[in-house]
């Protein structure tokens, strides 16, 4: 489970880093990029929960 948490921390740091330093000037495009990145983050959270439940079942 530890590698999953490290990858998740890197994804969170990338999201924060993007929003502070690499923001796209066009508001619509920036919103789309933020929504896509947030979707990846929530998808990874669900993957971590699924793998944890799978390990607990064994």
N, C-alpha and C positions, 0 to 999 in steps of 0.2 A: 504494500500500500504506500510505502514511502516514496517510490519513484513517481507514483501518480500525483502525490502532493507536491513534489518538486516541479513536475511539469505544469501543474495548475498554478503554482506560485509564479513560474516564468510567464505563463499566459497572462496572469493578472498584472505583473510588472510591465509586460509589453503593452497591455491596454492602457495603463496609466501613462507610460512613456509616450505612447502615440498621442494621447489626448493633450499632453503638455507640450510636446516638442514638434510633432509632425502633423498637426491639424491641417486638413485640406481647407483652402480658402472658401470654396463653394459650400454653402451650408447644407444643401440637399445631398451632395455627394458625401460630405462629412457625416451626416446623419445615417446614410445608407451604410457606410463603413463601420460606424459605431454599432448599428443594429446587427450587422453580420458578425462582428467580433464578439458582441454579447451573446449571440446565438451559439457561436462556437464554445464560449465559456459555459453556458448552461448545458449544452450538449455534453461537454466533458464532465460536468458535475453529475449528470445522469449516468454517464458511463462509469464513473467512479462508484456511484451508489449501486449500480447493477453488479459490478464486479465484487463489491463488498458483500452484497446479499448472496451472490453465488458462492463466495468463500465460506460464508456463515452456514450455508446449507450443507456443505460437505462435512 
